[in-house]
Amino acid sequence: MKLVAWLTMSQPDLAKAEVLRLLDGKEKDMVDDLLVLDAQDWKPALRLAFTRALYEFWWRAPADKLWEQIDAFEWKKHVRGSFAVSVHHGGAVTSKKVADRVWHWLETPTVNLKKPDTAITLFFVDGEVICGRFLWACKEDFEKRRPHLRGERHPITCHPRVARALVNLTGAPVGADILDPFCGTGGLMIEAGLMGMRIHGSDISADMVEVTKKNLEQFSLDARVLVKDAAHLYSPEKYVVTELPYGRSSGKKTVKELEDLYLAFLERLDEMLRVRAVITYPHTVNMQRLLKKTSLKEIALYSERIHRSLTKKIVVLEPGKRHT
């Protein structure tokens, strides 16, 4: 089916990648903050973090041909039950004007502004109109799960919206096992658990493991969390998502020390990984040089600016070796 995703633009590249990965979609076009794509099913979108809303694509037309397009469209085949119209950036073209025109083409039209059976949405963008049927809107209150609101805090951990997007970039389906081998305070595990994953975590610090356990309890999430060195993990894992330690969380290691730590983990990941891993790290580390020492394949790379002197890199990896 053809869809339109209305993206948040705080992280446009991440937002687009999240939609395409989670829906296993193929991009058709990007118009301002609207991503037009083909996908088999839209239901996985219920997990999206950087998408404001999702629509079934109906048609697009030049803005100056709006009324001709409305008159030509087969509304009887697409509108079921009551309907309502919303218009974004339409200027003089109001929801009422469009609804009046659609009304004319229905046999038994009924308008329900509060809870319509068919919610019709029009976006005016770049001289065009894109029309679709509303499917879903993100109502997740990520701000209520921000790190400083958790019972056990730590200064270095990502925002819950970003954490959810990182989990989604793995493409792991609901119910899948997912591992965070540098779990810290458990932010990634919380988002994965709230989405219905079977979550597992580890950290070399016993204190951090206890913090993670307490934070998971706050959200009534069950998980296996162990004190373990990520360079000595051994069990095969389909999906891995983690933030590599840096700054205070790494004990203020030098860049060389960080690279040694990262390489030891990547070599272990090379043996463990079966499907996909999503890893974040500071821009000061030459990750591509480290990856060349493994058979791991870099599938995608994104950036998240943290502050003036730090940009966090997000790399998506797949196994290069054939595992049986």
Secondary structure, DSSP 4 states (H G I P E B T S, - for coil): -EEEEEE-SSSHHHHHHHHHHHTT-EEEEEETTEEEEE-S-SGGGGG-SSEEEEEEEEEEEEGGGHHHHHHHS-HHHH--SSEEEEEES-TT--HHHHHHHHHHT-SS--B-SSS-SEEEEEEEETTEEEEEEEEEE----GGGG-GGGSSS--SS---HHHHHHHHHHTTPPTT-EEEETT-TTSHHHHHHHHTT-EEEEEES-HHHHHHHHHHHHHTT---EEEE--GGG--S-EEEEEEE---GGGGTS--HHHHHHHHHHHHHHHHHHEEEEEEEEEETTS-HHHHHTTS--EEEEEEEEEEETTEEEEEEEEE--SPP-
